[in-house]
Amino acid sequence: MTSYMFESLVVESKEQVMVAAFNRPDKLNAFSPKVMGELNKLLDCVESDDEVKVLVLTGVGEKAFVVGNDLPQLAALDPMGAYEQMVTGQKTFLRIHELSKPVIAMVNGYALGGGFELALACDMVFASTNAKFGFPEINLNTMPGWGGTQLAVKKMGLNRAKEMILSGLFYKSEDCREFGFINRVVSPDELLGATLEFAQTLAAKNSFSIKMAKNAINRGAELDLNAGFFFEAQAYAVNFSAPHAKEGFEAFLNRKTKK
């Protein structure tokens, strides 16, 4: 796997899994335009590197995953600048949502505002018992702007999304598990191991099959049932036409015959 160097991200390779940690612990890993730019470069690298099968995003330190936007920088913007920054963040998080490879948020502390939106844009969330989630924007007389109002509804339903966004309260990971957007809650000591173990499970699967299945799942959240079924059948046929599908069937049937 190629080695990648960034200023705001610490990137490590764990076999076919890339672990990228936001590295601004003194700012609780808050986003800045530079961090957003490097995240986009990272996504370019992940998409083009065939050796990377799964991306894990996390934060450096024990306090925070990502706490959101860099508030002094954000507060200095005019309305047009704020709009452009929101669109930039939305495009980046949509890239994560649509990335051809699975993305896991490994949440080790606070995931607030833009950091919470980032976690919701990922395919799965593994959280430690120390993690806390929330949309504090309403407490600043503003609102989520990096897709939070949309992602929250899709990931946890309308009522829960309204509860979290309109209250501005922080919620423990164990409480959020029932909201539906967290896959696993484990102790801080177990978080890395549990996340990597599952990531390796995904990395062992055929990459193209994963890509097509993820695409079909995403479209299923957007289309009506009939259109979703049609899209799924098309994706199935495309994957079925590839050599790896025939190999998979033959391997299974051969194992069954030998029993």
DOTI-598678 format. One line per 5 residues: number of its first residue (from 1); their letters; for each residue x, y, z of C-alpha. Coordinates in nm, 2 decimals, m for minus. Layout:
<drengus>
NUM = A = X/Y/Z | ...
</drengus>
This chain:
<drengus>
1 = MTSYM = 0.00/0.00/0.00 | 0.13/0.34/m0.09 | 0.25/0.57/0.19 | 0.06/0.90/0.22 | 0.17/1.21/0.40
6 = FESLV = m0.05/1.50/0.52 | m0.01/1.78/0.77 | m0.36/1.76/0.93 | m0.41/1.38/0.90 | m0.21/1.09/1.04
11 = VESKE = m0.24/0.80/0.80 | m0.15/0.44/0.88 | m0.19/0.13/0.67 | m0.33/m0.18/0.84 | m0.29/m0.44/0.56
16 = QVMVA = m0.58/m0.34/0.32 | m0.73/m0.09/0.56 | m0.63/0.27/0.57 | m0.67/0.45/0.91 | m0.67/0.83/0.89
21 = AFNRP = m0.68/1.03/1.21 | m0.76/1.40/1.22 | m0.46/1.56/1.39 | m0.55/1.88/1.56 | m0.59/1.76/1.92
26 = DKLNA = m0.53/2.11/2.06 | m0.84/2.22/1.87 | m1.03/1.89/1.95 | m0.97/1.80/1.58 | m1.19/2.08/1.46
31 = FSPKV = m1.22/2.13/1.08 | m1.05/2.41/0.90 | m1.04/2.49/0.52 | m0.70/2.32/0.52 | m0.82/2.01/0.69
36 = MGELN = m1.12/1.99/0.45 | m0.88/2.02/0.16 | m0.66/1.74/0.29 | m0.96/1.52/0.35 | m1.05/1.56/m0.02
41 = KLLDC = m0.70/1.47/m0.12 | m0.72/1.16/0.10 | m1.04/1.06/m0.06 | m0.87/1.09/m0.40 | m0.59/0.86/m0.28
46 = VESDD = m0.83/0.60/m0.14 | m1.04/0.60/m0.45 | m0.75/0.55/m0.68 | m0.54/0.30/m0.47 | m0.65/m0.05/m0.55
51 = EVKVL = m0.47/m0.18/m0.24 | m0.70/0.02/m0.01 | m1.02/m0.17/0.05 | m1.16/0.01/0.35 | m1.11/0.36/0.50
56 = VLTGV = m1.14/0.42/0.88 | m1.17/0.78/1.00 | m1.09/0.88/1.36 | m0.93/1.15/1.57 | m0.60/1.19/1.74
61 = GEKAF = m0.62/1.19/2.12 | m0.87/1.06/2.37 | m1.11/1.36/2.38 | m1.24/1.41/2.04 | m1.33/1.25/1.70
66 = VVGND = m1.40/1.58/1.54 | m1.58/1.87/1.72 | m1.69/2.04/1.40 | m1.60/2.36/1.23 | m1.33/2.61/1.34
71 = LPQLA = m1.56/2.86/1.50 | m1.34/3.18/1.49 | m1.28/3.12/1.12 | m1.65/3.05/1.05 | m1.77/3.35/1.25
76 = ALDPM = m1.56/3.59/1.03 | m1.73/3.49/0.71 | m1.99/3.69/0.53 | m2.32/3.52/0.42 | m2.18/3.43/0.07
81 = GAYEQ = m1.86/3.29/0.23 | m2.07/3.09/0.48 | m2.28/2.95/0.19 | m1.97/2.85/m0.01 | m1.81/2.68/0.29
86 = MVTGQ = m2.13/2.48/0.36 | m2.15/2.37/0.00 | m1.78/2.27/0.01 | m1.84/2.06/0.32 | m2.15/1.90/0.18
91 = KTFLR = m1.97/1.80/m0.14 | m1.69/1.64/0.07 | m1.93/1.45/0.29 | m2.13/1.34/m0.01 | m1.80/1.20/m0.16
96 = IHELS = m1.76/0.99/0.16 | m2.12/0.87/0.13 | m2.07/0.78/m0.24 | m1.71/0.64/m0.21 | m1.68/0.31/m0.39
101 = KPVIA = m1.52/0.16/m0.07 | m1.66/0.13/0.28 | m1.59/0.41/0.52 | m1.61/0.35/0.90 | m1.61/0.63/1.15
106 = MVNGY = m1.42/0.52/1.46 | m1.55/0.77/1.72 | m1.33/0.79/2.02 | m1.47/1.10/2.19 | m1.68/1.41/2.10
111 = ALGGG = m1.84/1.40/1.76 | m2.01/1.74/1.74 | m2.15/1.96/1.47 | m1.95/1.90/1.15 | m1.78/1.60/1.32
116 = FELAL = m2.12/1.44/1.38 | m2.21/1.51/1.02 | m1.89/1.34/0.91 | m1.97/1.03/1.11 | m2.32/1.02/0.96
121 = ACDMV = m2.18/1.05/0.61 | m1.97/0.73/0.68 | m2.12/0.38/0.61 | m2.08/0.26/0.96 | m2.00/0.41/1.31
126 = FASTN = m1.80/0.22/1.57 | m1.80/0.42/1.90 | m1.64/0.40/2.24 | m1.84/0.43/2.56 | m1.66/0.77/2.60
131 = AKFGF = m1.80/0.90/2.27 | m2.07/1.17/2.27 | m2.27/1.30/1.98 | m2.46/1.62/1.92 | m2.56/1.92/1.71
136 = PEINL = m2.47/2.22/1.92 | m2.53/2.47/1.63 | m2.87/2.57/1.76 | m2.71/2.69/2.08 | m2.52/2.94/1.86
141 = NTMPG = m2.84/3.05/1.70 | m2.75/2.87/1.38 | m2.80/2.52/1.24 | m2.62/2.22/1.08 | m2.49/2.31/0.73
146 = WGGTQ = m2.28/2.02/0.61 | m2.57/1.79/0.54 | m2.67/1.72/0.90 | m3.04/1.80/0.86 | m3.05/1.55/0.57
151 = LAVKK = m2.82/1.28/0.69 | m2.97/1.27/1.04 | m3.32/1.20/0.90 | m3.19/0.92/0.67 | m2.98/0.76/0.95
156 = MGLNR = m3.21/0.79/1.25 | m3.55/0.90/1.13 | m3.75/1.22/1.15 | m3.83/1.24/1.52 | m3.48/1.16/1.65
161 = AKEMI = m3.32/1.40/1.40 | m3.55/1.68/1.52 | m3.47/1.59/1.88 | m3.10/1.61/1.84 | m3.08/1.91/1.60
166 = LSGLF = m3.34/2.13/1.77 | m3.23/2.06/2.13 | m2.85/2.11/2.09 | m2.80/1.84/2.36 | m2.51/1.59/2.37
171 = YKSED = m2.59/1.22/2.38 | m2.38/0.94/2.51 | m2.30/0.66/2.26 | m2.48/0.40/2.46 | m2.80/0.62/2.44
176 = CREFG = m2.75/0.68/2.07 | m2.72/0.30/1.99 | m3.10/0.28/1.99 | m3.12/0.58/1.75 | m2.99/0.35/1.47
181 = FINRV = m2.68/0.53/1.34 | m2.42/0.34/1.56 | m2.32/m0.01/1.47 | m2.11/m0.10/1.77 | m2.04/0.05/2.11
186 = VSPDE = m1.73/m0.09/2.29 | m1.49/0.02/2.56 | m1.21/0.27/2.46 | m0.95/m0.01/2.49 | m1.15/m0.23/2.25
191 = LLGAT = m1.24/0.03/2.00 | m0.94/0.00/1.76 | m0.93/m0.38/1.77 | m1.31/m0.41/1.71 | m1.31/m0.16/1.43
196 = LEFAQ = m1.01/m0.31/1.25 | m1.14/m0.66/1.29 | m1.47/m0.57/1.12 | m1.28/m0.36/0.86 | m1.07/m0.67/0.77
201 = TLAAK = m1.39/m0.86/0.73 | m1.50/m0.61/0.46 | m1.16/m0.59/0.31 | m1.17/m0.97/0.24 | m1.47/m0.93/0.01
206 = NSFSI = m1.46/m0.86/m0.36 | m1.41/m0.49/m0.41 | m1.64/m0.46/m0.71 | m1.92/m0.65/m0.54 | m1.89/m0.42/m0.24
211 = KMAKN = m1.90/m0.12/m0.46 | m2.21/m0.23/m0.64 | m2.39/m0.34/m0.32 | m2.31/m0.01/m0.15 | m2.44/0.19/m0.45
216 = AINRG = m2.76/m0.01/m0.45 | m2.81/0.04/m0.08 | m2.76/0.42/m0.12 | m3.00/0.44/m0.40 | m3.25/0.24/m0.20
221 = AELDL = m3.25/0.52/0.06 | m3.34/0.77/m0.22 | m3.58/0.59/m0.46 | m3.93/0.46/m0.43 | m3.95/0.08/m0.38
226 = NAGFF = m4.01/m0.01/m0.75 | m3.73/0.21/m0.88 | m3.50/0.07/m0.61 | m3.58/m0.28/m0.71 | m3.51/m0.20/m1.07
231 = FEAQA = m3.18/m0.04/m0.98 | m3.08/m0.34/m0.77 | m3.15/m0.58/m1.05 | m2.93/m0.38/m1.28 | m2.65/m0.36/m1.03
236 = YAVNF = m2.68/m0.74/m0.97 | m2.66/m0.81/m1.35 | m2.35/m0.59/m1.39 | m2.18/m0.76/m1.10 | m2.30/m1.10/m1.22
241 = SAPHA = m2.13/m1.04/m1.56 | m1.78/m1.01/m1.40 | m1.55/m1.31/m1.37 | m1.53/m1.29/m0.99 | m1.91/m1.37/m0.97
246 = KEGFE = m1.87/m1.69/m1.16 | m1.56/m1.78/m0.95 | m1.76/m1.72/m0.64 | m2.04/m1.95/m0.74 | m1.80/m2.22/m0.86
251 = AFLNR = m1.60/m2.21/m0.54 | m1.92/m2.24/m0.33 | m2.06/m2.53/m0.54 | m1.73/m2.71/m0.53 | m1.72/m2.69/m0.16
256 = KTKK = m2.07/m2.81/m0.14 | m2.00/m3.11/m0.37 | m1.70/m3.22/m0.16 | m1.90/m3.24/0.16
</drengus>
